Amino acid sequence: MPDVIGLKKDEAKDILYNSGLNVSPMFEYSDSVEKDHIISASAENGTQIKKGTYIDIVVSLGVDNRVVVPEITGQDTQESIKQLKALRLCANVENSNEAFEYIDNQNAVLNGRSVVVSCENEGQKLAPGSSVNMKVSKPSLKINSMDGEHIVHSDSVIVKVCVKNISDKVIIYITFNFQFFNQVGDKAVCSVKETNKAECVFTGPLNPGEERECKWRDVIYNRSAMCVALPYITVEFMDGSQQKMMYGGYVNFWPFGNEVSPNIEY
């Protein structure tokens, strides 16, 4: 067995082949052995080996400068791209209509931002310059405002939502899933439907760029209701496709009492 430790890969392979041996290369990172040089071999120098034997050689990939891809699912797309760029990674962005979850009062739906819905490379080690594959979902709807009020001398609640179509498609239906809470954050259960949840549907069309106020009367009947929350919205387009958007925004509409931080169910 000839001495090939420390030699360049091609030089070592030539020596082994000329000695009548076959070569099976493997690769690993090394802080001490230069890239493309031999770290070790499966047989020691000077050992008598039968011709035709396969010799495993370990070739250095050089210093491991790979970086771990951070968790970016649920984050703002542009911020995620900046984060990857700082790590010298490239973002391979694919648009998607998948639902995303970005729970915050200043959330993606409210601000019309694009959000990462999935990233297949999270947690992986990648070399600088590698591509990170991620799917992003841009909200189709922007919530400009939301409010509620009680009808005078009644338990009935009115809800108003101002929306804008920020997609490039015509919206046919928007389904709003509301939840109601009292002044201590407990569920304000409707005296008729016996639930604090209500589903309201806006019927379009709502063209790209168009804004509209959606208003519903008698959404629930409960005089103690003072907070309306909107956990999620489902948008259906003219072409039959849908997008479900987690929102999580809420508003206190009763003029008296403490600010409510409701325990919203998703």
N, C-alpha and C positions, 0 to 999 in steps of 0.2 A: 504494500500500500504506500503510494507516494505521499509526501507531505504537501498538502494543499491549504492548510490553515493560513488565513491572512491574504491569500491570493485573490485576484479578481475572479469573478464567477466564470467568465469565458475561458480564462487561462487555466483554471482548475479543471474545468470540463474537458479541455483538450488533453491535458496531462492524463486524466483518468481514462479517457477513451483510448489514448495511445498505449495505455498499459493494459488494454483489453478488458476494461471494466465499464459497466453501465452506470449512469448517473440519475439519481432521483432528487431533484432540488426541492427544498422547503424554504420558507421565508419568515423572518421575524425581525422585530425592531431591536436595535442595540445602541446603547449610549457609548460603547467603547470601540466597536468595529465599524469602519467606514462602509458606507452604502455600496452594495454590489460586491462586497468582499466576503470570503468564507469565514463563518464563525466557528463551525465545528463539522466533523464528519463522523459517520457511523463506525468507521474502522480507524484504529490508531496507525500512525506513521510506522512503516517497517513491518507491519503484519503481513503474513503470507495469506494471499486471498486467491481463490480460484477464479480464472478468467470467466467473464460473463456475469460475475456477481454484481448486483445493484448496490451502489454506495449512496447512502443518504447524505447530502450536504445541506447545511443550514446557511442560507445567504442573508446577509444583513440588509435590512431596509433603511438603515440609518436611524437617527434619533426619532423617536415617536413624537411628532408634532401635531398629532390628531387632536381634535377638540370634541367635547361632548355637545351634541345638539340639545339646546335647552327645551323646556316645556313651553310651547307657544300656543297650544290649543286654547281657544277662548279669548285670545288676546287680539288687540287691534292689529290689522294686517300690516300697516305701514311701520308701526313700532316693532313688530316681529321681524320685518325685513331689515330694519336698522340694526336690530340685535344680532341677526345672522351676519350682516355685513361686517360688524365689529369683530366677529370671530373669523372673518375671511371665508365665509361660506356664501354660496349663491342660492337664492330662493327660486324654486321652480313652482310657479303659482298656477293653480287650476281653479277656475270658477265653478261653484257648486250651488245648488238650491237646497242643500241639506240644512236642517235646523241647527241653530247654534244657541249656546247658552252663555250669556254675558250679564250676570245679575248685578245690577248696580243702578242707582237712581240716575246717574249720568251714563247711561248705557249706549250700546251700539245702535239700537233702534232709534233712540231719541236723537242721536247725533248723526245718523245716517252713515256710519262708518262701516267699513268692511272688516270682517272678523274671521280668524282662522278657525275652521271647524274640525280639521284633522291634519295631523302631520305624522307620516309613517316613519320618519327618521328620529323622532324624539328619543333621547337617551343613548343613541348610537354614537360611536366615535368615528369621525370623518376627517379626512385630510383637508387642509386648506384648499379652496377652489372647488370642493365637491358641491354638488347640488342637493338641496333639501327640498323634498317633495311635499307640498302642502296644498290642501283645498281651502278655499276661502268662500265666504258667503256674504254678499253685500245685501243689507236689508232692502226690501222693495218698498218699505213704508216708513215714513218719518212721522213721529207723534209730535205735533207742534204744541199741543196742550191737552189737558184732561181735567175735568171738574165734575162735581156732583152737587145736588141741592135737593132740599125737601120741598115738596109742594105744600103751600101754606095750609095749616089745619088738617094735615093728612100724614099718614105714615109712608106715603109713596115717595120714592126717590127717583130723581131725574139724573141721567148721566150724559155728559157731552164730551166728545173727543174730536179734536181737529187734526186731520191727517193730510199727508201729501204723498202722492205716488212718485217715488224717486227711482223707479225702475224704468226700463225702456219698453215695458209691456203694459197692455190694458188690463186693469184689475176689474174683475166681475163681482167678487164677494170678499168681504173682510169679516171674519168672525172674531169678536172680542170676548174674552173669557174673564169676567169681572169677579172680584171677591169683596165683601163688605165687612167692616169691623167697627166696634163701638169705641168709646173714649178711652178704654183701658187696653185696647188691642185685641179683645176677644171677638169671636165671630158674631156678627150681627145677622142673625138668622131671620129669613123672610117668614112672616106669619102665615103666608099662603103656601109657599113652596117648601118650607121647612128646611132650607139650606141657605148658606150665606153666599152661594155662587149663582151667577147668572150669565147666560150666553146671549149676546146681542149680535145681530148680523146687519152689516151695511151692504146694500145692493147697488152696484155701479150702473153703468161703467164709470171707472175713474181712469182717465187717460194719463199718460206719462207727463209729469210736471204739474198735474192738476191738484188743487187743494180742495178739501171739503170738510164741513162740520157735520159730524154724525151725532144725532140726539135721540134718546129713547126715554119715554115716560114709563112710570110704573115698573121700573127694573126690579126692585124689591119693595116689600112693605115692612119697614121697621124704623120707628121714630128714633131709636138709639144709634142708628148708623151715622157715622161721622167721617168715615174714611173709605175710599174706594181704591182697590188695587187692581192692576192689570198684569197677571202673571205671563200670559202669552197671547199671541195673535196668530191666526191662520189666514193667509192670503191665497185666493184662487184667481188665476189669470184666465184671460180669454182663450189661450191655447190649451187649457186643461191642466197645466202644471200648478203646483202648490208650493208654498213656502211657509213653514212654521217658525215663528220668531219668539224666543224667550225675551220677555221685556222686564217685568219686575218692578215697574214704576208704580207709585201710589200718590194720592193727594188727600189731604185733610180738608173737608169742605164744610164742616160744622163751625159756625162763627165763635163758639165758646168751647172751653175745655182745653186739655193738654194736647200737644202734638202726639200722634199715634205712630208707633213703629210696628206695623202688623206682622204677624207670623204667616207669611204667604205660603200657600201650598202649590207645588208645581207638579 
